[in-house]
């Protein structure tokens, strides 16, 4: 089992699964109980869906002090770094499938005062992201195909999590490793044991009967008891 300091374990609810008619209320309800907020921005080109944009992020910023982890499923994500920063984003993650050499976007994000990370899709091998992990504050391993919430977890993603964790630890990095897609009570411990320390949970939080209790149960599942 790969060791991860418990203090670094973070629950990141995805607002894609929230009720957008009550978005501020729903975020405010879970905010004291989670570690960051996962914000999916889709352009309808890189993925076959459109989600939300700058005005929604800007409207949420006064609701919470949580760090905004903005997952940009977009072909021209770097064009929006400055507007995202102005809207209240803290971290931007872009797809290695869009930016096979992400050095430029990483530099642009830093220039705007944003954290930077890379996302890797289920069919993409670990080797695509390996040369650039040292540029990243976070590496995101997709455990579903991006674009829509509520999909089933892809077990093979755990091997990729292990590969990223081994690289991070062998190089003495502090890079966060996030798993995104289909995370719930049935698999969050497996994701943690594989090496993830940030867990995106959408439907399992926002569509639970009691979202706060759902977060507490997820956290209990990954808490070390030895």
C-alpha positions in Angstrom: 0.0 0.0 0.0 1.3 3.4 -0.9 1.5 5.8 2.0 -0.2 9.2 1.9 -0.2 11.7 4.8 -3.8 11.8 6.0 -3.7 15.6 6.2 -3.3 15.8 2.5 -6.4 13.8 1.7 -9.0 16.1 0.1 -12.6 15.8 -0.9 -13.6 17.9 -3.9 -17.3 17.9 -4.7 -18.0 18.6 -8.4 -20.7 21.2 -8.9 -21.6 19.6 -12.2 -23.9 17.3 -10.1 -25.5 20.1 -8.1 -28.9 21.6 -8.6 -28.0 24.8 -10.5 -31.3 26.4 -9.5 -29.9 26.3 -5.9 -26.2 26.3 -6.6 -25.1 28.9 -4.0 -27.2 27.2 -1.3 -25.9 23.8 -2.1 -22.3 24.9 -2.2 -22.7 26.9 1.0 -24.2 23.8 2.7 -21.2 21.5 2.0 -18.4 24.1 2.1 -17.5 23.8 5.8 -17.1 20.0 5.4 -15.0 19.7 2.2 -11.5 20.8 1.1 -11.9 22.4 -2.4 -14.6 22.8 -5.0 -14.3 21.1 -8.4 -15.6 23.2 -11.3 -16.0 21.5 -14.7 -15.8 23.9 -17.6 -16.7 22.3 -21.0 -16.7 23.9 -24.4 -18.8 21.5 -26.5 -15.8 20.8 -28.8 -13.2 18.9 -26.8 -16.1 17.1 -25.1 -19.7 16.8 -26.4 -21.2 18.9 -23.7 -21.4 22.5 -22.5 -21.4 23.1 -18.7 -20.8 26.5 -17.3 -18.5 29.5 -17.6 -17.0 32.6 -16.1 -20.3 34.2 -14.8 -21.1 31.1 -12.7 -17.6 30.9 -11.2 -17.7 34.6 -10.5 -21.1 34.3 -8.8 -19.9 31.5 -6.5 -16.8 33.2 -5.3 -18.6 35.3 -2.6 -20.3 32.2 -1.4 -17.2 30.4 -0.1 -13.5 30.7 0.5 -12.9 27.2 -0.8 -10.2 26.8 -3.4 -11.7 26.5 -6.9 -10.2 23.6 -8.8 -11.2 24.4 -12.4 -11.1 21.4 -14.8 -11.0 22.9 -18.3 -12.3 20.4 -20.9 -11.6 22.9 -23.7 -9.5 23.3 -26.8 -8.3 26.8 -26.0 -8.2 26.7 -22.2 -5.2 28.9 -21.9 -7.0 31.8 -23.6 -9.3 32.0 -20.5 -6.6 31.8 -17.7 -6.8 35.6 -17.0 -10.6 35.7 -17.0 -10.8 32.6 -14.8 -8.3 34.2 -12.3 -10.4 37.4 -12.2 -13.5 35.3 -11.6 -12.0 33.6 -8.6 -10.3 30.4 -9.9 -7.3 29.2 -7.9 -6.1 26.2 -9.9 -6.6 25.3 -13.6 -6.1 21.8 -15.0 -5.9 21.2 -18.8 -5.9 18.1 -20.8 -2.7 16.6 -22.1 -4.6 15.4 -25.1 -5.1 19.1 -26.0 -1.7 20.2 -25.0 0.8 17.4 -25.7 3.6 19.8 -24.7 2.0 21.9 -21.9 5.0 24.0 -21.0 3.6 27.1 -22.5 0.2 26.8 -20.7 1.9 26.0 -17.5 4.0 29.2 -17.7 0.9 31.2 -18.7 -1.1 29.9 -15.7 1.8 30.8 -13.3 2.0 34.3 -14.8 -1.7 34.8 -13.9 -1.1 33.6 -10.3 -2.9 30.3 -10.9 -1.9 26.8 -9.9 -1.5 24.5 -12.8 -2.3 20.8 -13.5 -2.7 18.2 -16.2 -5.6 15.9 -16.8 -5.2 12.5 -18.5 -8.2 10.6 -20.1 -8.8 6.9 -19.7 -7.4 5.8 -23.2 -4.3 8.0 -22.9 -1.2 6.2 -21.5 0.7 7.5 -18.5 3.7 8.2 -20.7 1.9 11.2 -22.2 1.9 13.0 -18.9 5.1 11.6 -17.4 7.6 14.2 -18.9 5.5 17.1 -17.5 4.6 16.0 -14.0 7.2 18.3 -12.5 5.4 21.3 -14.1 2.2 20.4 -12.1 0.7 21.3 -8.8 -1.9 18.5 -9.6 -2.2 15.6 -11.9 -5.8 14.5 -12.6 -6.5 10.9 -13.7 -10.0 10.6 -15.3 -11.8 7.5 -14.1 -14.6 8.1 -16.6 -14.7 9.5 -20.0 -15.0 13.3 -19.7 -18.0 15.3 -20.6 -20.9 14.0 -18.5 -21.5 13.3 -14.8 -22.9 10.1 -13.3 -20.8 7.6 -15.3 -19.5 4.3 -13.9 -15.9 4.1 -12.5 -13.2 2.6 -14.8 -11.1 0.2 -12.7 -8.1 0.5 -15.0 -7.6 4.1 -13.9 -6.2 2.8 -10.6 -3.1 1.5 -12.4 -2.5 5.0 -13.8 -2.9 6.5 -10.4 -0.2 4.1 -9.1 2.1 5.1 -11.9 1.7 8.8 -11.1 2.1 8.2 -7.4 5.3 6.2 -7.9 6.7 9.0 -10.1 5.8 11.8 -7.6 7.3 10.0 -4.7 10.4 8.8 -6.5 11.1 12.4 -7.5 10.4 13.9 -4.1 7.5 16.0 -5.5 4.5 17.4 -3.6 2.2 17.1 -6.5 -1.4 16.3 -5.7 -3.0 13.4 -7.5 -6.7 13.7 -8.2 -9.1 11.1 -9.3 -12.1 12.3 -11.2 -15.2 10.3 -12.1 -17.5 7.8 -10.6 -16.1 8.2 -7.1 -18.3 7.0 -4.2 -18.3 5.0 -1.0 -17.7 1.7 -3.0 -14.4 2.7 -4.5 -12.9 5.8 -2.8 -10.7 3.6 -0.5 -9.3 1.7 -3.5 -8.5 5.0 -5.2 -6.7 6.2 -2.0 -4.8 2.9 -1.7 -3.6 3.3 -5.3 -2.2 6.7 -4.6 -4.8 9.4 -5.1 -5.1 12.1 -2.4 -7.8 14.3 -4.0 -11.1 12.8 -4.7 -13.7 14.4 -7.0 -17.2 13.3 -5.9 -20.2 14.6 -7.8 -23.3 12.6 -7.7 -22.3 10.8 -4.5 -22.3 14.1 -2.7 -24.8 16.5 -4.3 -27.4 13.9 -5.2 -27.3 12.2 -1.8 -30.2 12.6 0.6 -27.9 14.3 3.0 -24.8 15.7 1.2 -23.0 16.6 4.4 -23.4 13.1 5.8 -22.2 11.7 2.4 -19.0 13.8 2.7 -18.4 12.5 6.2 -18.9 8.9 5.1 -16.5 9.4 2.2 -13.9 10.9 4.5 -14.3 8.1 7.1 -13.7 5.6 4.3 -10.3 7.0 3.5 -9.2 7.7 7.1 -6.4 5.6 8.3 -7.4 3.6 11.4 -4.2 1.7 12.0 
